[in-house]
């Protein structure tokens, strides 16, 4: 193979590799953008779940305190005989 033919062949290979590089770069950027979108969606879902859990914890704590207050109130109530309760 002559040196000029070899040079043409190498130039074609370089062009081909540059085109592949461009396509791979575009694909990488697309995949990175998709990964960022998925990460953001995951974070939003996680934040929503944590907010629901926090609301549930608060509701459970409020209910517990109300039950405790009711038990305390009934424990401090004066004794009423069963016969009086029936009236």
C-alpha positions in Angstrom: 0.0 0.0 0.0 1.4 3.4 -0.9 1.9 6.0 1.7 -0.8 8.3 0.2 -3.3 5.4 0.2 -2.3 4.6 3.8 -2.8 8.3 4.6 -6.3 8.3 3.0 -7.2 5.2 5.0 -6.0 6.7 8.3 -8.0 9.9 7.6 -11.1 7.8 7.0 -10.5 6.0 10.2 -10.1 9.3 12.1 -13.3 10.7 10.5 -15.1 7.5 11.5 -13.8 7.6 15.0 -14.7 11.3 15.4 -18.2 10.6 14.3 -18.5 7.6 16.7 -17.1 9.9 19.5 -19.7 12.5 18.7 -22.5 10.0 18.8 -21.2 8.5 22.0 -20.9 11.9 23.6 -24.6 12.7 22.7 -25.7 9.3 24.1 -23.7 9.9 27.3 -25.2 13.3 27.7 -28.7 11.9 27.1 -28.1 9.1 29.7 -26.8 11.6 32.2 -29.8 13.8 31.7 -32.1 10.8 32.2 -30.2 9.8 35.3 -30.5 13.3 36.8 -34.3 13.3 36.0 -34.7 9.9 37.7 -32.7 11.0 40.7 -34.8 14.1 41.0 -38.0 12.0 40.7 -36.7 9.6 43.3 -35.9 12.5 45.7 -39.3 14.0 45.2 -41.0 10.6 45.9 -38.7 10.1 48.9 -39.6 13.5 50.3 -43.3 12.8 49.9 -43.0 9.5 51.6 -41.1 11.0 54.5 -43.7 13.8 54.8 -46.5 11.2 55.0 -44.5 9.2 57.6 -43.9 12.4 59.7 -47.6 13.2 59.5 -48.4 9.7 60.7 -45.9 9.9 63.5 -47.5 13.2 64.6 -51.0 11.8 64.4 -49.9 8.8 66.4 -48.3 11.0 69.1 -51.4 13.2 69.3 -53.6 10.1 69.7 -51.4 8.6 72.3 -51.4 11.9 74.3 -55.2 12.1 74.0 -55.6 8.5 75.3 -53.2 9.2 78.1 -55.1 12.4 79.0 -58.4 10.4 78.9 -56.9 7.7 81.2 -55.6 10.4 83.6 -59.0 12.1 83.6 -60.9 8.9 84.3 -58.3 7.9 87.0 -58.8 11.2 88.8 -62.6 11.1 88.5 -64.5 10.5 91.7 -65.8 7.1 92.3 -69.4 6.6 91.2 -71.0 3.4 92.4 -72.6 1.2 89.7 -76.1 1.9 91.1 -75.5 5.6 90.6 -74.3 5.1 87.0 -77.4 3.3 86.1 -79.6 6.3 86.9 
